[in-house]
Amino acid sequence: MELLVRYLDRSNSVSSVSTQDIIKEENLRDDLRYYFMSPCEKYRARRQLPWKLLVQILKIIMITTQLILFGLNNQLVVSYKEENTMALKNLFLKDYSGVDEDDYSVAVYTQQSVYDSLFHVMDQYSQLGRISVGPISYAEDEGGNRLPLIICKEYYKRGSVEPSEEAYDIDAQLETVCLSHDPKTVNETRTQNSSFFDLDFYRLVDIKITFQLKGINLQTVRRRELPDCYSFYVTITFDNQCHSGKVKIFLDIDTQSSACRDWKISGTAQKNTHYLLVFDAFVILVCLTSAVLCTRSIVLAVRLLQRFSRFSHENYNRKVCEDDQGEFLNGWYVLVIVSDLLAIVGSILKMEIQAKSLTSYDVCSIFLGTSTLMVWVGVIRYLGYFQKYNVLILTMKAAFPKVLRFCCCAGMIYLGYTFCGWIVLGPYHEKFEGLSRVAECLFSLLNGDDMFETFAQLKDKNTLVWLFSRAYLYSFISLFIYMVLSLFIALITDAYETIKKFQKDGFPLTDLQKFLREQKDFPVAESSSQTDTNVRYSSALCCCQRVPESDDVILIS
């Protein structure tokens, strides 16, 4: 009798342990299935609102609105700077026609032209207040005195050149001499410093004229924003480094904006900076919420992966394969978190710019533009819940590794053609003068653009180079258009056909998918009269309902 009791107790304990294991397995399966559901399926399963989806929709609207507002304001700033650059070129460059050379310079070819251009800058600077039609004036120091114009010439310390005798004697050490020019004493400056303006062109390397101006961007008044005050640091360079008989004149401007010290606006224009600052702060709050929710999802995924790994090891003595591990490590969440961080940094910079504490429009534009790009790319994740769009997304995912390896191989050939074209054709063709220009020209040829123009513009002064250029261009076009591009398209087409075949015949099942298929669909909470109402509400909230097929439950996640 005692033996029978022990046997029954042992059987009950074994049965109890077996029951606990089954419950533990079913709980793990339910948690995994729920994790890989779409937001709509999660709502139908547990009646929980898809907070991450709602936050992402709100974030897309707000970040796009923020980008548009900043872009419109930035466009006014850029147009103001560009038009001021053009105005200053017309003011200070003698006989400026409005057309620059390829390097944005203006060229003169005689000594008299150099002198005329140099004195023209001094004269125009002296009478700037009378000739300029824009709100621009001289910069002043803290004492209220006008900042002078500085002229510096750089030349070889000693030298003599006799081209007819093929003789020269040059001391390569450079010397720099500078002269300050007060706008009120332009004539006296020329008379008292006549030796300074006596130029030895065979020794002259360059002349740099620097001065500072002040301006106000009044066009922002119509946008109900305070006008910004600008400092223009102007540099005019007479470049004679080549000593080729051609002196290039460059006009460069560095611009710095700041809040005006004394301002008063009446009429309808009012300052609306505070509203924009509140909006930017709300954008930061939404992005922080999104980042926290996505980080929480990543943490849950890691915990689920650890549970599934322990289960596989304890029950089947197997490790989780890389494909299954990749299903838990959702790259979309990483993309969303990165976009949130960029949006937060960009919003902070935007707030600083609006408060006139910073002027880095370009840096802020990069952060806001990149974050908006990533936010809209993240929308692809939700399109993956639709079967027709999912085919395209799966095709890109399957083809990306092969395409990346293929591009690495093709890139080696492309770099070879780039270096070869630069060293051989650079002296004879303007499109091959620099490595970046060669790469851009070849990429244009790769897409079928400017083919005839590239062939026709090559100078045929050297027959050997002309023949080489034909072989070079024909081989590149034939290789990349007829072979490389065709193989590139074939890789994507092959991945697309494979995905279509899998959708028709069924995807290969991994251990994770086999584990999830051992039970029916996730249990949906039922409540007689309330069920239909909740389903209809789910349909109205999420218009992406679909019945998931057993073969693609995991692959679309």
Residue pairs with C-beta under 8 A, 6 or more apart in sequence:
25 311
25 315
26 519
28 307
28 308
28 311
29 515
29 516
29 518
29 519
30 522
30 523
31 304
31 307
32 304
32 308
32 512
32 515
32 516
33 516
33 519
33 522
33 553
34 42
34 45
34 46
34 522
35 300
35 301
35 304
36 327
36 516
36 553
36 554
36 557
37 45
37 522
37 548
38 385
38 544
38 546
38 548
38 556
39 50
39 52
39 53
39 382
39 542
39 544
40 50
40 385
40 538
40 541
40 542
40 544
40 545
41 522
41 548
42 48
42 50
43 49
43 50
43 538
43 541
43 542
44 524
44 534
44 535
44 538
44 545
45 522
45 523
45 524
45 525
46 525
47 525
47 534
49 541
50 541
50 542
51 293
52 290
52 293
52 294
52 297
53 382
53 542
55 286
55 289
55 290
55 293
56 290
56 336
56 375
56 378
56 382
58 286
59 283
59 286
59 287
59 290
59 340
59 343
59 375
60 375
60 376
60 379
62 279
62 282
62 283
62 286
63 283
63 287
63 343
63 368
63 371
63 372
63 375
64 372
64 375
66 279
66 280
66 283
66 347
66 350
66 368
67 368
67 369
67 372
69 276
70 350
70 364
70 365
70 368
71 365
72 223
73 220
73 223
73 225
74 361
74 365
76 217
76 219
76 220
76 223
77 217
77 228
77 257
77 361
78 361
80 217
80 219
80 230
81 253
81 255
84 134
84 136
84 215
84 230
84 232
84 253
84 255
85 251
85 253
86 98
87 132
87 134
88 232
88 234
88 251
88 253
89 96
89 251
90 96
90 98
91 124
91 128
91 131
91 132
92 120
92 121
92 124
92 125
92 234
92 236
92 251
93 106
93 117
93 120
93 121
93 236
93 249
93 251
94 116
94 117
94 120
96 106
100 106
101 107
101 248
102 430
103 248
103 250
104 250
105 239
105 248
105 249
105 250
106 248
106 249
107 246
107 247
107 248
107 249
108 114
108 117
108 246
108 247
108 249
109 245
109 246
109 247
111 199
111 201
113 247
114 199
114 201
114 238
114 247
115 197
115 199
117 238
117 249
118 151
118 197
118 207
118 209
118 238
119 190
121 149
121 209
121 236
122 149
122 151
122 181
122 186
122 189
122 190
123 186
124 131
125 149
125 181
125 183
125 211
126 183
126 184
126 186
127 183
128 136
128 137
128 138
128 183
128 213
129 137
129 138
134 215
135 215
135 216
135 218
136 213
136 214
136 215
136 232
137 213
137 214
137 215
138 146
138 147
138 183
138 212
138 213
138 214
139 146
139 147
139 211
139 212
139 213
139 214
139 231
140 146
140 147
140 214
141 147
146 182
146 183
147 211
147 212
148 180
148 181
148 182
148 183
148 211
149 180
149 181
149 182
149 183
149 209
149 210
149 211
150 178
150 179
150 180
150 181
150 209
150 210
150 211
151 178
151 179
151 180
151 181
151 196
151 207
151 208
151 209
152 176
152 177
152 178
152 179
152 207
152 208
152 209
152 210
153 176
153 177
153 178
153 196
153 199
153 204
153 206
153 207
153 208
154 174
154 175
154 176
154 204
154 205
154 206
154 207
154 208
155 174
155 175
155 200
155 203
155 204
155 205
156 170
156 171
156 172
156 173
156 174
156 175
156 203
156 205
157 171
157 173
157 174
157 175
158 169
158 170
158 171
158 203
159 168
159 169
159 170
159 171
159 200
159 202
159 203
160 168
160 169
160 170
160 202
161 167
161 168
161 169
161 170
161 202
162 168
174 205
177 196
179 189
179 193
179 196
181 189
182 189
190 197
201 240
201 243
202 243
204 240
205 240
205 241
206 237
206 238
206 239
206 240
206 241
207 237
207 238
207 240
208 235
208 236
208 237
208 238
209 235
209 236
209 237
210 233
210 234
210 235
210 236
211 234
212 231
212 232
212 233
212 234
213 231
213 232
213 234
214 229
214 230
214 231
214 232
215 229
215 230
215 232
216 227
216 228
216 229
216 230
216 260
217 227
217 228
217 229
217 230
217 257
218 227
219 227
220 226
220 227
220 228
221 227
221 265
221 269
222 269
224 268
224 269
224 270
224 271
224 272
225 271
225 272
225 273
226 259
226 260
226 263
226 265
226 271
226 273
227 260
227 263
228 257
228 258
228 259
228 260
228 356
229 257
229 258
229 259
229 260
229 261
230 255
230 256
230 257
230 258
231 255
231 256
231 257
231 258
232 253
232 254
232 255
233 253
233 254
233 255
233 256
234 251
234 252
234 253
235 250
235 251
235 252
235 253
235 254
236 249
236 250
236 251
236 252
237 248
237 249
237 250
237 251
237 252
238 247
238 248
238 249
239 247
239 248
239 249
239 250
240 247
256 359
257 356
257 359
258 356
258 359
259 356
265 271
273 354
273 355
276 354
277 351
277 354
277 355
280 347
280 350
280 351
280 354
281 347
281 351
283 343
283 347
284 343
284 344
284 347
284 348
287 340
287 341
287 343
287 344
287 347
288 340
288 344
290 336
290 340
291 336
291 337
291 340
291 341
294 333
294 336
294 337
294 340
295 333
295 337
297 330
297 333
298 329
298 330
298 333
298 334
301 328
301 329
301 330
302 328
304 328
305 320
305 325
305 328
305 329
308 320
308 324
308 328
308 512
308 515
309 319
309 320
312 318
312 319
312 320
312 511
313 319
318 511
320 511
320 512
321 510
321 511
323 510
324 510
324 511
324 512
327 512
327 554
327 557
330 557
332 378
332 381
335 374
335 377
335 378
336 374
336 375
336 378
338 374
339 370
339 371
339 374
339 375
339 378
340 371
342 367
342 368
342 370
342 371
342 374
343 367
343 368
343 371
343 372
343 375
345 367
346 364
346 367
346 368
346 371
347 368
349 358
349 360
349 363
349 364
349 367
350 364
350 368
352 358
353 359
353 360
353 361
353 364
358 364
380 393
382 544
383 389
383 390
383 393
384 390
384 393
384 556
385 544
385 546
385 556
386 544
386 546
387 546
387 552
390 552
390 556
391 496
391 499
391 500
391 503
393 556
394 499
394 555
394 556
395 492
395 495
395 496
395 499
398 495
398 498
398 499
399 491
399 492
399 494
399 495
399 496
402 491
402 495
403 488
403 491
403 492
406 487
406 488
406 491
410 480
410 484
410 488
413 479
413 480
413 484
414 439
414 442
414 480
417 442
417 472
417 476
418 435
418 438
418 439
418 442
419 435
420 472
421 432
421 438
421 441
421 442
421 472
422 432
422 434
422 435
422 438
424 465
424 468
424 469
424 472
425 432
425 458
425 465
425 468
425 469
425 472
426 432
426 433
426 434
426 438
428 458
428 459
428 461
428 462
428 465
428 469
429 454
429 457
429 458
429 459
429 469
430 437
430 457
431 437
431 438
431 441
431 454
431 457
432 438
432 441
441 450
441 454
442 476
444 450
444 454
445 451
445 454
445 473
445 476
445 477
445 480
446 480
446 481
446 485
448 481
451 477
454 473
455 470
455 473
458 466
458 469
460 466
502 508
502 551
503 551
503 552
506 551
507 513
507 551
507 552
507 555
509 517
509 551
510 554
512 554
513 553
513 554
516 553
516 554
517 550
538 545
539 545
548 556
